[in-house]
Amino acid sequence: MEEQDSKQLTVTIAGRPYPLKIKASDEPMVRQIVKEVNEKVNKFQLTYPNREKQDCLAMALLGYAVDLHKATSQQPTASSPPDVSERLSRIESLLDEAMS
């Protein structure tokens, strides 16, 4: 990633801050993904109030992993949006970048 095209960003997921180095052009997408992940975690917390936040985060991650696996292992159909696989692949690459 080129230095002038990259941006430092700290996002909060499940109440914890995570510093990221992303492409500046990816910031709106990253913020949207963070919002969606937090919404999933919150939904799991409401559904399973006795579970720890870490458990809810793991369940949300598992949901995304299942969706990604389905999207990458199946042939596109007329009923599936063409950009789902692309979006899930982009999420996976952003997570890989964030974890390195």
Secondary structure, DSSP 8 states (H G I E B T S, - for coil): --GGGEEEEEEEETTEEEEEEEEGGGHHHHHHHHHHHHHHHHHHHHH-TTS-HHHHHHHHHHHHHHHHHHHHHS---TTS-TTHHHHHHHHHHHHHHHH-
